[in-house]
Amino acid sequence: MRVATHPGNFHADDVFAVAVLELAAGEVNVIRTRDPEAIAAADARIDVGGRDDPATGDFDHHQKGGAGERPNGIPYASFGLVWREHGAALAGGEDAAAAIDERLVQGVDANDAGQEIVETLVDGVRPMSVSGVIAALNPAWDEDLDAAEEDARFLEAVALARRILEREIAGGAAFGRARALVDAAIARAPDARVVELDRNMPWRELVVTGAPDALYVMYPSPTAGARRPCRARPGPSATGGTSRPAGRVTAARSSPRSPACRMRSSPILRASTSPPAHARASSRCSSRRSRSSAAARSGPGMAAISSRRASATAR
């Protein structure tokens, strides 16, 4: 496939768009030119041509009126246009493609369109975005590169963008596999308050949204060699302090002095029904032999996340 795009300084917009076409079509021959005939002869046009029509291989947003915008107001740039056409096939479905659009594509499109979507809270400090990383690969103002060297720098940026896309796609597929395993664990749980997994995986969002009665998630700890329960929802700390953020895990791992650590008993659980025996614990770990033995009797190394719903019960 011959792909035409503009010469000169490149942006994350055109770089990522070419990377998507590489993933979708295989080998791509990039022509960086402003020559109208060369642009028209290409199989696809990225950020040039003044048209947006996937059927003819046109993915530009510089035409009068632009190329449309998303429901949230973020306009489509060339990356977004190419991803809208090929994302579902590459990511394995519309939902996975939409998630990558939210995490990666929209930020690049907004930056290319000059739309501010990040508020700076500390004067003089601005996070380095993926658009900034790609832009940093451009030649400095006083670097004297010929056309071939400039094109090589562009292809270097495309290779980086492609790798980022590949990892985003792989991560989305992995989350889909985790969803299936977590949903199955929720369905088979004999006690709705405890979800038990065979290993740690992205479970927090899935449990919070899919298991309203869950208080604990348990999975083997690679450091402690035992199962760790995590409280599945935010709420007051066990010491009576302020709530921890949702998804925050307070870990208590086994150590040579303390083969197993007991978790602090939750006031939320005390205010409701007693937790199951395999999730019952107190949080203070001790190196004293007596406490170690008591911890060993009470269960393996554990971690906790508190529950908003149970917190309301406690109040």
C-alpha positions in Angstrom: 0.0 0.0 0.0 1.3 3.5 -0.9 0.4 6.1 1.7 0.9 9.8 1.1 1.3 12.3 3.9 2.9 15.7 4.3 6.7 16.3 4.6 8.4 18.5 7.2 7.7 18.2 10.9 5.5 15.3 11.8 2.9 15.0 14.5 1.4 12.2 16.5 -1.7 12.5 14.4 -0.2 11.5 11.1 2.4 9.2 12.7 -0.2 7.1 14.5 -2.5 7.1 11.5 0.3 5.5 9.4 1.0 3.0 12.1 -2.7 1.9 12.1 -2.5 1.4 8.4 0.6 -0.7 8.8 -1.2 -2.9 11.3 -4.3 -3.1 9.1 -2.7 -3.6 5.6 0.8 -5.0 6.3 3.7 -3.4 4.4 3.2 0.3 3.7 5.3 2.5 1.4 5.1 6.1 2.8 5.5 9.0 0.5 5.9 12.4 2.2 5.1 15.0 -0.4 3.1 18.0 -1.3 3.0 17.1 -5.0 -0.7 16.8 -5.9 -0.1 14.1 -8.5 1.9 11.9 -6.2 -0.8 12.4 -3.5 -3.6 11.5 -5.9 -1.7 8.4 -7.1 -1.4 7.0 -3.5 -3.7 4.3 -2.2 -4.3 6.3 1.0 -3.8 9.9 2.0 -3.1 10.8 5.6 -3.4 14.4 6.8 -3.4 15.6 3.2 -5.8 15.8 0.3 -8.6 17.8 1.9 -11.1 14.9 2.1 -12.5 12.4 4.5 -13.7 9.3 2.7 -12.5 5.8 3.9 -13.8 4.3 0.6 -11.3 6.2 -1.4 -8.5 6.0 1.2 -8.8 9.7 2.3 -8.2 10.5 6.0 -7.8 14.3 6.2 -9.4 16.8 8.6 -8.0 20.1 7.2 -10.9 20.7 4.8 -13.5 23.4 5.5 -15.7 22.2 8.3 -13.3 19.6 9.5 -14.1 15.9 9.6 -16.7 15.9 12.4 -16.4 15.3 16.1 -17.2 12.8 18.7 -20.3 13.2 21.0 -18.0 14.6 23.7 -16.9 17.4 21.4 -13.4 16.1 20.6 -12.9 16.5 16.9 -11.6 13.8 14.6 -8.0 14.2 13.3 -6.4 11.8 10.9 -5.5 9.3 13.6 -9.1 9.2 14.8 -10.4 8.8 11.3 -8.2 5.9 10.5 -8.9 4.3 13.8 -12.6 4.7 13.3 -12.3 2.7 10.1 -9.9 0.0 11.2 -9.9 0.0 15.0 -12.7 -2.6 15.6 -11.0 -5.1 13.3 -7.6 -4.6 14.9 -8.8 -4.5 18.5 -11.2 -7.4 18.2 -14.4 -5.5 18.6 -16.2 -2.2 18.9 -16.0 -2.0 22.6 -12.2 -2.7 22.7 -11.7 -0.2 19.9 -13.7 2.4 21.8 -11.7 1.9 24.9 -8.4 2.5 23.0 -10.0 5.6 21.4 -10.7 6.9 24.8 -7.3 6.1 26.3 -5.1 7.0 23.3 -6.7 8.3 20.1 -8.8 11.1 21.5 -5.9 12.7 23.3 -3.8 12.8 20.1 -6.7 14.1 18.1 -7.4 16.9 20.6 -3.8 17.9 20.7 -3.6 18.1 16.9 -6.7 20.2 16.8 -5.4 22.6 19.5 -8.1 21.5 22.0 -7.0 21.7 25.6 -8.3 18.7 27.6 -5.8 18.7 30.5 -5.7 21.4 33.2 -2.3 22.3 34.6 -2.5 22.4 38.4 1.2 23.3 39.1 2.6 26.3 37.4 5.4 25.5 35.0 4.8 21.7 35.1 3.1 19.9 32.3 3.0 16.1 31.8 4.7 14.7 28.8 2.0 13.3 26.5 2.4 10.7 23.8 2.0 13.6 21.3 5.0 15.3 22.9 7.0 12.1 22.8 6.4 11.7 19.1 7.1 15.4 18.5 10.4 15.1 20.3 11.6 12.8 17.5 11.5 15.7 15.0 14.8 17.3 14.0 15.9 20.3 16.1 15.7 23.6 14.4 19.4 23.6 13.6 19.7 20.0 12.5 20.6 19.9 8.8 18.9 16.7 7.5 18.3 15.8 3.9 14.9 14.4 2.8 16.0 10.8 3.2 17.1 11.4 6.8 13.9 13.3 7.6 11.9 10.3 6.2 14.0 7.9 8.3 13.2 10.0 11.4 9.5 9.8 10.5 9.6 6.0 10.1 11.4 5.8 13.5 8.4 7.6 15.0 6.0 5.3 13.2 7.7 2.3 14.6 7.4 3.6 18.1 3.7 4.5 17.5 3.1 1.0 16.1 4.6 -0.6 19.2 2.4 1.5 21.5 -0.7 0.5 19.5 0.3 -3.2 19.6 0.6 -3.0 23.4 -2.7 -1.2 23.7 -4.4 -3.8 21.6 -2.8 -6.6 23.6 -3.8 -5.0 26.8 -7.4 -4.6 25.7 -7.5 -8.3 24.7 -6.0 -9.3 28.1 -8.7 -7.2 29.9 -11.3 -9.1 27.9 -9.9 -12.4 29.1 -9.9 -11.1 32.7 -13.5 -10.0 32.4 -14.5 -13.6 31.4 -12.6 -15.1 34.4 -13.9 -12.5 36.9 -17.5 -12.9 35.7 -17.1 -16.7 36.0 -15.7 -16.3 39.5 -18.6 -14.0 40.6 -21.1 -16.5 39.2 -19.6 -19.5 40.9 -19.0 -17.9 44.3 -20.8 -19.8 47.1 -20.9 -16.7 49.2 -21.7 -13.5 47.3 -19.5 -11.5 49.7 -16.3 -13.3 48.6 -15.0 -13.6 45.0 -12.1 -16.0 44.7 -9.7 -15.8 41.7 -7.0 -18.2 40.7 -4.5 -15.3 40.2 -4.3 -11.5 40.4 -5.8 -9.8 37.3 -7.7 -6.5 36.6 -10.7 -7.2 38.8 -11.6 -4.0 40.6 -13.9 -2.3 38.1 -15.5 -5.6 37.2 -16.2 -6.6 40.8 -17.4 -3.1 41.8 -19.8 -2.9 38.9 -20.8 -6.6 38.6 -20.9 -7.9 42.1 -22.8 -5.4 44.3 -22.7 -7.7 47.3 -19.0 -8.5 47.2 -16.9 -7.4 50.1 -13.7 -9.4 49.5 -11.7 -10.6 46.5 -9.2 -13.3 47.1 -6.3 -14.4 44.9 -2.9 -16.1 45.5 -0.1 -13.7 46.5 3.2 -14.4 44.7 5.1 -12.9 47.6 3.3 -14.5 50.5 2.4 -17.8 48.7 -1.1 -17.6 50.0 -4.4 -16.1 49.1 -5.0 -12.4 49.8 -8.5 -11.0 50.3 -9.1 -7.4 49.2 -12.1 -5.5 50.4 -14.0 -4.7 47.2 -15.4 -1.2 47.9 -14.3 2.1 49.5 -15.3 3.0 53.0 -13.9 4.1 56.3 -10.5 2.8 57.3 -10.4 0.1 60.0 -8.9 2.7 62.4 -12.0 4.9 62.0 -10.2 7.4 59.8 -11.3 8.8 56.5 -12.2 6.7 53.5 -9.5 5.3 51.3 -9.9 5.9 47.5 -11.7 3.2 45.6 -9.4 0.5 44.5 -6.7 1.3 47.0 -5.2 -1.9 48.4 -3.6 -2.1 51.8 -1.3 -5.1 51.6 -0.1 -7.3 54.5 2.4 -9.8 53.2 4.0 -12.7 54.9 7.6 -12.3 56.1 10.2 -14.7 57.6 9.3 -13.6 61.1 5.6 -13.7 60.5 4.5 -16.5 58.2 1.1 -15.0 57.8 -0.3 -11.5 58.7 -3.7 -10.9 60.1 -5.8 -8.1 58.7 -7.5 -5.6 60.9 -11.2 -6.6 61.4 -13.4 -4.2 59.4 -15.9 -2.1 61.4 -18.1 -2.4 58.3 -18.3 -6.1 58.6 -18.7 -6.0 62.4 -21.7 -3.8 61.9 -23.3 -6.2 59.5 -23.0 -10.0 59.4 -19.8 -11.8 60.2 -17.4 -12.4 57.3 -16.8 -16.0 56.1 -14.2 -17.9 58.0 -11.7 -17.8 55.2 -12.0 -14.0 54.9 -12.1 -13.2 58.6 -8.9 -11.4 59.7 -7.4 -8.6 61.7 -4.9 -6.2 60.1 -2.0 -5.8 62.5 1.0 -7.9 61.6 3.4 -8.8 64.5 6.8 -10.4 64.5 6.1 -11.9 68.0 5.9 -15.6 67.9 2.6 -15.7 69.7 1.0 -13.3 67.2 2.5 -15.1 64.3 1.0 -18.4 65.4 -2.4 -16.7 65.9 -2.1 -15.1 62.5 -1.2 -18.5 61.0 -4.4 -19.9 62.6 -6.5 -17.0 61.3 -5.5 -17.3 57.6 -2.9 -16.5 54.9 -1.3 -13.1 54.0 -4.1 -10.7 53.0 -5.0 -7.2 51.8 -8.1 -5.1 52.1 -10.2 -2.6 50.3 -13.2 -1.2 52.2 -16.9 -1.1 51.1 -19.0 1.9 50.5 -22.2 -0.1 50.6 -21.3 -1.8 53.8 -20.2 1.6 55.2 -23.7 2.9 54.8 -24.9 -0.2 56.7 -22.4 0.6 59.5 -23.7 4.1 59.8 
